[in-house]
């Protein structure tokens, strides 16, 4: 019964996603009933119940001086548009608390279209080092960087310990939520998933070794949809002397495979980093390894820093 109801709802919402309807949702989003209705219009919700094929539909939002080009036919763009604020504010909050400024570099691994890091880089004058594997997503990322006059280094690669087929790995694409694109074939699957693109791969150590900003990295964000452990293990040399804090999702409720992977991340980083949960304002909270969090914060143990 529930499944039939969901299919009926998404049949209508998938055909009612006209721009005037989405604008109405945006204007009234502050009302709780509208927020509950809006989730049924989210492409990320629809794609899990019925086929959703991506057709770009671009819109702009302006938030505290930051202008972002978003795609309302994709989860991150849709949520940014109807909330009229950047999707994922953890980097913004943490960078404020760290008092980052001009000359500091934010390394955003899995940058998507830049909603997490561009606002704070524009506001504080930080440099952005953005790593994004998908070419289509990177094109929109570049447009947002340009719109906001951010100083940025952008690499369209996947960071991995695997060399892949002639230096390329298969990136699995998820229409409706391109933010869930993943090197893991079974990550965040949709009703229909058969799209992919070949992306060049490189280890985190190799990436850092050729970068001109390695000694100025002040904050690292890693959001690579199930490949976090592989990214970290590809950067053993860098992490042995890195002092910048690391921000990551900690969704152990995704599935058992992800839970095991994230627990291994904790074990790998335990000797060098202390981990904290974060509230919505970026404040550090006690951490429980068996609780899911939107974001966790790895802070270097000062006594273990090596030169």
Secondary structure as GFF3:
##gff-version 3
##sequence-region A 1 307
A	DSSP	alpha_helix	2	15	.	.	.	ID=ss1
A	DSSP	alpha_helix	19	27	.	.	.	ID=ss2
A	DSSP	alpha_helix	32	38	.	.	.	ID=ss3
A	DSSP	three_ten_helix	39	41	.	.	.	ID=ss4
A	DSSP	alpha_helix	43	46	.	.	.	ID=ss5
A	DSSP	beta_strand	58	63	.	.	.	ID=ss6
A	DSSP	beta_strand	66	71	.	.	.	ID=ss7
A	DSSP	alpha_helix	75	83	.	.	.	ID=ss8
A	DSSP	alpha_helix	90	98	.	.	.	ID=ss9
A	DSSP	beta_strand	105	109	.	.	.	ID=ss10
A	DSSP	alpha_helix	118	124	.	.	.	ID=ss11
A	DSSP	beta_strand	127	131	.	.	.	ID=ss12
A	DSSP	alpha_helix	135	147	.	.	.	ID=ss13
A	DSSP	beta_strand	152	155	.	.	.	ID=ss14
A	DSSP	beta_strand	158	159	.	.	.	ID=ss15
A	DSSP	beta_strand	168	172	.	.	.	ID=ss16
A	DSSP	three_ten_helix	178	180	.	.	.	ID=ss17
A	DSSP	beta_strand	196	202	.	.	.	ID=ss18
A	DSSP	alpha_helix	204	209	.	.	.	ID=ss19
A	DSSP	three_ten_helix	214	216	.	.	.	ID=ss20
A	DSSP	beta_strand	217	222	.	.	.	ID=ss21
A	DSSP	alpha_helix	228	233	.	.	.	ID=ss22
A	DSSP	alpha_helix	236	241	.	.	.	ID=ss23
A	DSSP	beta_strand	245	250	.	.	.	ID=ss24
A	DSSP	alpha_helix	256	269	.	.	.	ID=ss25
A	DSSP	beta_strand	273	278	.	.	.	ID=ss26
A	DSSP	beta_strand	284	285	.	.	.	ID=ss27
A	DSSP	beta_strand	293	300	.	.	.	ID=ss28
A	DSSP	three_ten_helix	302	304	.	.	.	ID=ss29
###
